Amino acid sequence: MAEIPHLLVHEHDDNVGVVVVEGLKAGTDMLCCITSDNSTFRMTCNDDVPIGHKVALKDFKTGDTAIKYGEDIGKVVADIKQGGHVHTHNVKTKRW
């Protein structure tokens, strides 16, 4: 039986992915799927992350830009390690 992905990444240039399972726990070896071509990779999740929230695919520094669906989704306002939870506590919109 095929393994179910933990994280979906839409484009190769995205630097965050979306959690698609309930109860993702820190330390999980995630199966990550890039939906644009159905390729996969593995990465360790460093935080407990709720379904629908994002995980960093790389280390971010304050001032970096988060990219999802190939689009700028906001400015990083606190450093995030690869595998870390990406949400409103560390990324803010650039719209206002």
C-alpha positions in Angstrom: 0.0 0.0 0.0 1.3 3.5 -0.9 2.3 5.9 1.9 0.1 8.9 2.3 1.9 12.3 2.1 2.1 14.5 5.2 2.9 17.7 3.3 1.9 19.1 0.0 4.0 21.6 -1.9 2.5 23.0 -5.1 5.5 24.3 -7.1 9.2 23.5 -7.1 9.9 27.2 -6.2 7.7 27.2 -3.1 9.5 27.4 0.2 6.6 26.3 2.4 4.3 23.3 2.2 0.9 22.6 3.7 0.2 19.9 6.3 -2.5 17.5 5.1 -2.8 15.1 8.0 -4.2 15.5 11.5 -1.9 15.5 14.5 1.5 16.1 12.8 4.1 15.8 15.6 7.6 17.2 16.0 10.1 14.5 14.9 7.9 13.0 12.2 9.7 11.9 9.0 7.3 13.5 6.5 6.6 12.3 3.0 6.3 15.5 1.0 4.7 15.6 -2.4 5.2 18.4 -5.1 1.9 18.4 -6.8 3.0 20.1 -10.0 4.8 16.9 -11.1 3.9 14.4 -8.3 7.5 14.1 -7.2 8.3 13.4 -3.6 11.0 14.1 -0.9 11.4 13.5 2.8 11.9 16.0 5.6 11.7 16.0 9.4 9.0 18.1 11.0 10.5 20.1 13.9 7.2 21.3 15.5 3.7 20.0 16.2 1.8 21.5 13.2 -2.0 21.5 12.8 -3.6 20.3 9.6 -3.8 23.2 7.0 -0.9 25.1 8.5 2.5 25.5 6.8 6.0 24.0 7.3 9.2 25.7 6.2 11.1 23.8 3.5 14.3 25.8 4.2 15.8 28.0 6.9 14.2 31.5 6.9 15.7 34.7 8.3 13.7 37.7 9.4 12.9 39.7 6.2 12.7 36.7 3.9 9.6 36.0 1.7 7.4 32.9 2.1 6.3 31.4 -1.2 3.2 29.1 -1.6 1.4 28.2 -4.8 4.3 30.1 -6.5 3.1 33.3 -4.9 4.4 35.7 -2.2 2.3 35.0 0.9 4.2 37.2 3.3 7.3 38.5 5.1 9.1 36.4 7.7 9.1 38.4 11.0 11.0 35.8 13.1 13.6 33.3 12.0 12.2 29.8 11.2 14.3 26.6 10.9 13.7 24.1 8.1 10.8 21.8 9.3 9.4 24.6 11.5 5.8 25.7 11.8 5.0 28.7 9.6 2.0 30.8 10.7 0.9 34.2 11.9 3.4 34.2 14.8 6.4 34.3 12.3 5.0 35.5 8.9 2.9 38.6 8.2 1.2 39.7 5.1 2.8 42.5 3.0 -0.6 43.9 2.1 -0.9 46.3 5.0 
